[in-house]
Amino acid sequence: MQFDLARPAQLTSALGPDLLLMGGAMLLLIWAGWRRESDEHQRSVGILSMALCIFTMVAVGYYAYQGYTATVGAVAVDNFRWAADEIFLIATLGTIAMSLDYNRREGITPGESHVLLLLATSGMMILAAARDLIIVFLGIELMSIAVYVLVGLNRRRERSAEGAIKYFLLGAFSTAFLLYGIALVYGATGATNFVAIKTNVVRFSLGHDPLLLVGIALLVVGFGFKVAAAPFHMWAPDVYEGAPTPITAYMAAAVKAAAFAAFFRLWLEAFPTLLTAWHEAVWWLAAITMVVGNVVALAQRNIKRLLAYSSIAHAGYILVALVVGTSFGSSAFMFYLFAYTMATLGAFGVVVALGRSGEDNMDVEEYAGLWSVRPGLSVAMAIFMLALLGFPIFGGIGFFAKWYVLQAALQGPFPQTRLAIVLVVTSVVSAGYYLYVVMVMFMKPRASAALVPERSSGWTSAVVWASAAIIIIFGLFPDAIVSFTQKSAPAVVRDVALQQQ
């Protein structure tokens, strides 16, 4: 079915899954505020929020199955959007499930916390659909404002408040860069729609227009902050450490994925003819991010900070797919997002399962000898570490994710051989901290005075084992994910190199 987005009824239909999630979230918000705060009430709101996520996933799947499309307009209707939406919703579902157990342990009773996750996810879905700079800005603001509150959700911890303030101040600062970039791009091209921007750049020969180039540079800075790419990453370790652990997982997986989805679509739909203007800058951004994330992670002994720098490194790997700028790169990008999301959710699920009230056991050494007391969680954590490393077989889908990105980098019209080498070398460096976690769990003796971790609750265990199963199963049979991601290139994206000829 072809949507005519110039007609209000058709535009509303094209936004069906987004409106379902937003409308459901608003109803849940009213219900969450209607009753007195209690653990029982927040769990009820959380369970209904998960049900809403599942209904929205079904709606997105239906739209994808029906093959709905729209070639023009401010909203994209294509497989890229549906694939990204499913990843966001999976991450949200896992985060809410972990939050049910985490909130009970930490004494967090507001049911609105789950609704804020739904509202942030609706902003992400808008970002994935955005084909206009104004829509991009609206999506980022809806997502960011909800996440600012979620970071400071645990009012009993000073680190949580510190992380929320840092994220809010730096987030507002980066949003200013993004907004100024949008203004300059509009001033240079006279358009905010991606397709119109591309058309006007060619029509008026704006390839060397200084106003447009400065606007693009500001957009790179704004998006660089949102995806925690070096050198715009300095907020991430403190914010990830201070935020409640399920929210840290959400930021590392869903928030990063949403920002990348908007970044990818904007760059390849609005600026494909300006390859020489942005390619080198994004190339260096990817290389520096891979190096900084992996090298600094080697020195981390707090598990949340270690995973924070790990997420920075993975931002660099994902940027490689953007640098490639081809439809092959687009499918590699989506495949990598899926694999990274599952591994990140699972790893933080283990952290939640092993955590204690107050989160005073976040040191990696606290996991020493975990194999002797919680063998199941040790095996699961090893799977997640190996998946993030990209280790063959035992790392499951993580290996194919990096392999896919490497193939896209080497097989494009302009092979990115040097960037592929940086990716491989930094992946080897990452073994120093991923395997260190595995070594601590399996090879270090457990201190006689160490407390035995309590049995993990049902919802968190479900997240951990579902993530591990998906990583292993699709690692053995990746064809289903590969075929789906091959259809997920944005509708108007064409290989950048061919457009330059």
Beta strands, then each sheet from edge to edge (+ up, - down):
end
